[in-house]
């Protein structure tokens, strides 16, 4: 199946429609290159619903027949790294004189290993690609690359070099409008048009590539906000040009727990209303920033769905993830926060990391209480596992502990407590038999009760 066929296979259209479809990072680079007068073509196997790598390669060949190919860029997390590497090797054979660059948080966190072990990649983009893509396109050799901040590369002797990003970050409000080449496909597939209003994250959760990447960059690059008026201008333009029916805000963190961030969120909501921009939208936030007064304003402006990463019922495990709320964490805290949004008519999708390598049956009982407190019905809550992205603090911790059965590029681990394995296996059996949320919860609870 293609990626979006896979997503639709285990969910319904009510949830599926808010899934973000466009690759805004890729489309931002397209916009910058076009602004500099550099011919560029993009290929996105996800939005083009490719089922095989060969389909993506054929699309790349077709794009390469339209322009002179001097620079080839790839993006994506570790889950598609092997596919990207395969395509890069093909590209090297097809266009031997072109520079090949890889970007994304995965690449930033692991630039030295990638350049050391994968000769098919010449350059790793570190930080913001809009600041470096045009100079990279103009570069003629390793010596000229050395003058470009925000990249890693191999020098003429094969040694990996890295030039940190500029101390002063890009002003997000001065960037050209995102290219919307992919939006017609997104609309056809039935997933969501997207905008971003912030970049980065001020928090450093140990499992999250966004916070970990922000931690590697200069402090000023850690978390920034776009002008509310410019964001609303962009939304109005999308409605006018594409008649989009709904919108997903793809910020890793739309609102932080600070008075300034709360004020900005309220200003965003009121600007939408004052300008009569009538569109339903979704966003992500932390549990401790889900302030009822702020979200009342957002709900009145069109907010209908929020994803909140709750992760676990265990305060101890939250501390291990370096996700601290500064308040006593228990099921009642979750119930109050989630319930406050639900009372406003906002659908809350809780993100639950049910399992990690050292999960115990006792922790699973706490997590079951949190799942019940959220009142959201989804069988996947009883199966979700934490993912140890390469280069993150969590991945390094698991690596040191010897918990990774596979460590690169797509890490894998197994539950160490046999009681936890029995719980997970019971849920899988219930789902294999055609069950849904009710059956998965019953199997989860029954397997836990067997250990009482």
Secondary structure as UniProt FT lines:
FT   HELIX           3..9
FT   HELIX           13..16
FT   TURN            17..18
FT   HELIX           24..35
FT   TURN            36..37
FT   TURN            45..49
FT   HELIX           53..64
FT   TURN            65..66
FT   STRAND          71..75
FT   HELIX           78..80
FT   HELIX           81..94
FT   TURN            96..97
FT   STRAND          99..103
FT   HELIX           105..109
FT   HELIX           111..117
FT   TURN            119..120
FT   STRAND          123..125
FT   HELIX           129..131
FT   HELIX           133..138
FT   HELIX           142..145
FT   TURN            146..147
FT   STRAND          151..154
FT   TURN            156..157
FT   STRAND          160..163
FT   HELIX           172..174
FT   TURN            181..182
FT   HELIX           183..189
FT   STRAND          194..195
FT   STRAND          198..200
FT   TURN            206..207
FT   HELIX           209..216
FT   HELIX           219..221
FT   STRAND          223..225
FT   HELIX           228..242
FT   STRAND          246..249
FT   HELIX           259..274
FT   TURN            275..276
FT   STRAND          280..285
FT   HELIX           287..289
FT   HELIX           292..301
FT   STRAND          303..311
FT   HELIX           315..320
FT   TURN            321..322
FT   HELIX           331..342
FT   TURN            343..345
FT   STRAND          347..352
FT   TURN            357..358
FT   HELIX           361..374
FT   HELIX           379..382
FT   TURN            390..391
FT   HELIX           393..401
FT   STRAND          404..406
FT   STRAND          412..413
FT   HELIX           418..432
FT   TURN            433..434
FT   HELIX           437..449
FT   TURN            450..451
//
